[in-house]
C-alpha cells in the first residue's frame, strides 16, 4: 500500500512536492480509512487544479518511476533514461530528477528512491522499517559508482554493484539475481496500475479477456454495469473475423504495427464486445433482444466504462494502486462518484486497494465523498513551477484552516483555495 510519493525536478515540478496517503487525525469518514499495521491509510486521493497546472504531471511522475524500475534491467549501456526536467529554469534543466516512494508490505515499511539524469543514476537508496523497530534501517545506499550495502539486511546485494551499469537501477539488478527483498519491492511497482481516462481504449483488450474468460473481476464488472444502469442487459465477447474493411483500414498503419496486428488476428486474439438490449412494444413490454457492437453503437461514456472496468476491478480484487488521469472525461458525474465509492466503501474495497486520480468534476468536492486529507490541489507559482497541497493543510489569508463544515465546492470555485484558472482578470464564481 502506498504511503507517500515524492517528486522533484520533473516536468512542471521544480521544487520537491509530496502526495501523502497517510490519514491525518481528523475525524471525517472514519470507516473508509484503511488500517495496515500501525498505519492508517487513505483509500483514495483526488487532485484538482487549472488546465496545465500539473495534475497530469503528478500521475505521470509516478508512472515514469514505475517504468524506470520495471524496465531498468533491460537498458543497453548507451541507452538514455527517461529524463524530463523542469525546463523553465536555467539551473534545474541540468539537475537530476528525483523520485521517492514510501509503501508498506507485509507490515514492513519500505522507502525507496533515486535521482538521475539522461545518462546515469546519480543516487539510489532503499530503507526499511521492520515492525519490531521504531526507526528505519539502511539496506543500500548508492552515490554514482560508490555503494554501501548492509550485510545484515541486504545480503542479496553484496558484490552486485560491479554488475550494475551506470544507467541501471541497483534494485532491479538484485531482483534479477532472485533477491528476496528486491523482488518484494519490485512487486509493489508491478501493482501500480495507470490509466489515461481520456484514452482508455488501450485497456479494452485486458477487460475483454477478463470478461470472455470469466476471470476474477468478471462478476463484479457485470454487476457494476447493472448498478449504473448503462442501458444494456449483458455484455458478451466474441472473436472478430478479419474482413476486407479491416485490411483496408490498416493501409496507413506502419508496417511493423500492421504485422503485429495481423499476427494477433491469425492467433484469434482480436475480439469485440457485444451489448444486449431489450426490444419493447408500444406499452414498454420486453418482447425480444438485440445485440449491438459496443464499438459502434454505444456512447463514448459507456465504452469508457466498459474499457476501464477491467483495471478497476482487478485493482480492487488484488488490493493494488490505480492511477487514473482525467477520470471524469466522457462520464456523467454520478458515474464518476460511483467509481470513487467502490474504493471508499469497505464493502467493495475488501482488499485495501487505493485510487489516485485527477478531475475537474467539482461535484465530488464535499464531505460526503472525501475527507479533507484526500483532497489535493496543484497550482503554479510565479516561476511557473507546480506546487501541491491538500485541503487539510491549507491556511487562508487570515491564518485559518478549512473547517469540515465548509462548502468545499463553492469555496473552490470562488478561488478560496487557489488552483483555478485566472482568465483576463475575471473572478468566476464570485457573487
N, C-alpha and C positions, 0 to 999 in steps of 0.2 A: 504494500500500500504506500502511496505517495504521501510524504510529509511536507516536503519543501522542494522547490525548484528555483535556482538562481542563474541569471544570465548577465553577462557584461560584454559590451562592445560587439553586439550582433545587430545588424541592420539598424533599426531606429533606436535601439537601446545602447546608448553610450555609457551611461553610468550603471552600476550594479543595481538590479532590482530582484525581488524575490516574490514568488507566489507561494503562499503558505496554506497548507491544507489541514493544519492542526487547529482544532477547535479552541476558541478562547473561552473564558469563564462566563460569558453571557448566558442567559437562561432560556433563550428562544429555541423553539422546536427541539427539545431535548431528545425526543425519541428517534430523530434522524441521525444523531451522532453515532459514529462507529467506534466501538471500543476495541483496541488492538493492544493487548498487554496493558501497560500503564498509560498508553497514549490515546487521546480522544481525537478522532479524525473526522473530517467532513466528507460526505458522500458526493458533493458537487460544488463547483465554483463557476460563477458566471462573470464575464468580463464585458464591460460597456466602454464606449468611447466613440469619438467622432471618426468619420472616414479618414483613413491614413494616419490614425492616431497611434497605431501599433498593436491593435488587438490580434490580428493575424500573425504578426511577427513573434508574439509571445508563444503561440502554439507552434509556429514554425521552428522556433528555437528548440523546443522540446523534441520535435520531430527530427531536427538535424542532429541533436545529441544522440538520439536513438540510432539514427542512420550511421553515424560515425562509429558507434560502438558495435553495431551489428555487421558492418562491412569492413572494419579496420583490418582484420586478418587477411583480407583478400587484396589489400593495397599492394601495388607494384612499387619498387623502391623509388622511382622517379615520378610517381603519380601525385598530383596535387590534392590537398584536402579541401573540403567544402568550407571555404573561408569567405565570410561576408560581413566585414566590419562596418562600423558607423563611418560613413564617408564624408560627412559634413563637418569634419574637424581634421585639421592637418596633422594632428598628433595621433588621434585614435585610428585613423585609416592604416597606420603602420604598426599598431599594437595588437597583441593577441586577443582572440575571442576566448571568453571563459564560460564554462558550464559547470554547474554543481547540482547534484540531486541527492536528496535525503529520503530514505524509504525504510520501511520495516518489513521484515520477512522472517517467519518462524520465531517471532519475538526478539529478533536481533535487529538493531538499527544500523544501517549502513550509510556512510557519507562518501560519495564518490564524485570526483571532479577532475577536470583537465583544462588546460589552456593551450592554444595552438595558433599557428599562422598557416599560410597556404602550403608550407613545405615541411613542417615538423611539429611534433608535440613538444611544447616547451615545459610543461609541468603536468603531473598526473599524480593522484593520490587516492588511497582508499583507507577509510577508518571504519571501525565498528564499535557498537556499544552492546556487549552481551547483557542478558537480563540480570546476571549476578553482579554486574559492575555499574557504578554510578557515573563513571566518566568513560569517554571513548578511548580506544587503543588504536595505534597505527598498524596497518597491515603492510602498506608500502608507500614510499614517497619517492617521486622521480622529478629531477630537475635536469632536463635535456638528457644527457647520457650518464648522469650520476644517479645512483639508486640506493635507497635504504629499504631493506626488506626484513620484516620480522620473522625470525626463525620459529618463534612460538606460535604466531597467529597466521602466517602466510608462508609456510614451508614449501607449498606448491610452486611459489615464485622464485625460489632460490636457483641461481645460475641461468635463469631465463632472460635476464637483462641483456646478455650477449646475443640472444636470438631475436631481440626486438629492434626492428628498423626504426629510424627516426620519425617516420610518418605513420607508425603503427602504435596503437594503444597497448600498453603492457598488460592490462586486464584481459584483453582478447587473446593475447599470446598465451597467457597462463591457462585460459579456458580451452584453447586448442590442445594443450597438453593434459586435458582432463582434470584440471584443478577444481576441487570441490567447491571452494568458496567463490572463485571467479565465475564458475558456471552458474552458481546460485544468483550472483549479481547480474550476470548476463540474462538470466531468465526473467528478471524484473524488467529489463528493457524489452525483451520479446513480448511481454504482456502489456506494453504501452502501445495502444492502437490509435490510429489517427484517421480522421475523415474530413475531407473538404465538403462541407454541406452544400456548396453551390454545384459541385460536380461529383455527385455521389455515385454516378454510374459505374465508376471503377470498382465498386464493391458489389455490383449486381451478380457477378459470377459466384462470389462467395455465398451470397444469400440464396441463389438458385440451387447451388449444390446442397446447402443446408435443408432446403425445403424438399427438393427432389428425393434426397436420400433419408429424409426424416431424421436428421441428426439432432443433437442437443440444441435446443432453442426453437425447433420447428413448432411445437405445440404452443409455446409462449408467443411466437410471432403471429400465428394464426388467430389466437385469442385476442392479441393486440389489434389486429385488423378489424375484428368484430367489434371490440370495445370502442374503437374510434370511428365506427360507422363510415367506412370508406366507400360503401355502396355496392360491394361485391360479396357474394356468398362464400366463395372458396378461391384458392389460388393453386394452380397446378403448373408443373414444369414439364416440358417435353423437349426432345431433341429437335433441333431446327435443321431441316433439309437444305442442302445447298441448291440455290436457284440461280437462274441466269441473271436475275436482277442483282443478287448478292455479288456475283462475279463482276458485273459491270460497275457496281459501286466501289469496287476495290481498285479501279483504274488509276486513281490519283494517290493511292497509298504507296509509300516507299516499298521497294521490293523485299527488303528484309522483314518488315512488318507483315506484308502480304503473305510471305512464305510461312511465317508463324501462324497466321490466321488459317491458312489452308491446311496446315498440319492439325490444328485444333478441330477443323471441320471433319477431316478424314478420321480422326480419333473418335468422332461423335461427341465432342465436348462443347459444341455450340448449342446453347439452349435458349428457349424463350419462355416467358411467363404468360399464362392464360388466366384471366379472371372470369369467374362465373357470375352472371347477373340474372335476376328474375325477369321473366316476361309476364306482364299483368294485363288483365282485361279492363274494360271501362270502369268496373267497380273496384279496381285495385286488387283483385284476387289473383294470386300466382297461378298461372296455367302452364308455364314452361320455363326453360332456362336457355341462356345464350352465352357462348364463350367469346370473349374479346381478347385480342392481342394487347397485352399490357403496354407494349412499347408504342403502339399507335392509337389506342382507344382510350387510355386512361389519362387523367390530368397530370401535369408536371408534379404537383404536390403528392398525388397518390403514388406515382412512380418513385419519387424520392423516398417516401415512407417504406415502400417495399424494398428498395435497394439498400436502405440503411438498416433495416431490421436485422439482418444477419450479424453485422458487427455489434449492434446494440445488445442483442440477447446473448451473443457469445461472450461479451464482456460481463454481463450480469451473471451468467451461469458460472464463469470461471473466476469471478472476483478480480477482474483486471481494471485497467485505467483506459478511458476512452476520451480522446480529444476530438472535438467537432468544431470546425471553422464555419461560421455563419449557419448555425443550427436552424434559425428561423427562415432562411431563404426558401421561398416557394411553399411554406407551410402556414396554415392558419394558426393564430396564437393558441387556440385550445389544444391543437396537436402538439405544439412545442411544449406547452405546460405538461401534457400527458407524458411525454418522453422524459422530462425532468423528474416528474413524480415517480417514475419507475425506479430511479436511483434514490430518491429521497424517502421512499416508503420502505421500511424494513421488511414488509411482507413480500415485496417484489425484488428487493435487493438483499437476499439472504446471505450472499457470499462476499459482502463488503466491497462491491465494485465502486469506482469513482468516475464521475463525469466532469470534464472541464470544457467549457465552450464559450464562445463569444456570440453576441447577438445585438440587434438594435431593438428588439421587442421589449418595450418598457412595461408591457402588461405583467411581466414577471416580477417587476420591482415592487414587491410588497412583502410584509412579514409573514403572510400565509404560505408563501413559496420558499423564501430564503431567510436564513439568519443574516445579520449584518456582517459577520465574518466570512460569508460566502459570496458577497457582492464586491466586485473589484472594478476599478476604473483605470483607464490609461489616458494620459494627457501629455502633450508635448510642451516642453519649457521654451524659454527664449532662444535656446540654441538648437531647437528642433529635435532634441533628444526626448525619448518617451519615458515618462515616469509612471509608476504603477503603485496604487494604494487601494486599500479596502475601505468599505463604508464604516467598519467598526473603529478604524484608527483615524478617520477623517475628523479634523478640527476646523471649525469655521472661523471667520474673522474676529468673532467675539471670544474665541478660545473655548468654544463649547463643542462637545461631541454630539453625534447624531443619536437622538433618543429612539427607542424601539417602537414608540407610538407615532413617529413621524410619518408623513406621507412620502415615501421614498420616490415614487414615480413622479409626483408633482414637483418635488424639490429638485430632482434631477433635471427634468425638462426646463425648470426655471433657472437652471445653471448654478444652483447652490453648491453642487459637488464638483463643478467643472466637468471636463471630459465631454463637452458637447460642441457642435460646430459653431463657429463665430462667423456670421455672414454679413458683411457690409455694415457692421455696427448695429444690426438689428438684434434685439434680445427676444427671441422667440419663447413663448410660454409665459411671459410676464403679462399680468393683467393690469 
